[in-house]
Amino acid sequence: MRVTEGGGMVGFSGSVPGAARLHLVERVFAAMLTGFANQQLARNLARTTAEGRENTL
């Protein structure tokens, strides 16, 4: 790890610590939204209803 000019920490490879964890959280959240939309469509709800509910989240 090294400190940048702005005082932030950066890994030796240029990555920001915790970036992998954030990426994992983003992927899990995207998968949850996909599953949520699929569940609503399986209940024969209109696609616009599923999209509106997804946009609310």
N, C-alpha and C positions, 0 to 999 in steps of 0.2 A: 504494500500500500504506500501511497505517497500523497502529499497534500498539494492541492492545486494553488494557483495564485489567489483565487478567491477564498481559500481556506477549506474547501471541500475535499473529501477523501476520494481517491480513485485507486482502483486495483492496478496491479502491474500490467495487466492486459488492456488497460484503458477502460475497463468496465466500472460501473458504479456499484458499490457494495449493496446488496439487497435487490439488485435488478432482476436476478433470476426468480426470486420469490415474488416480485411484483408481476413478472411475466406469467408465472404459474397462476396467480390469483386472477389475472385477466383472462387466461384460458379457461379456468374453471367457471368464471362468471359467464363467459360467452357460451360455454356448454350448457349451463343452467338455463340461460335464456332460450337456447335452441330447444332444449327439452320442454320448457314451459310452452313455447309456441307449438311444438308437436302435440303436446297433450291437449291443447285447446282445439287444434285442428282435428284431432281424433274424436273430439266431442262434437264435431260438425259445426263448430262456430265459424262465422265468416272470417276470412283472412284479415279484413279490416279491423275486426274486433280484436283478434290476436295481436295485430301490429299496434293497435292503440294501447293495449295493455302492456305490451313490451316497451313502448315509448314512455309509458308512465314510470316504469322502473328505471 
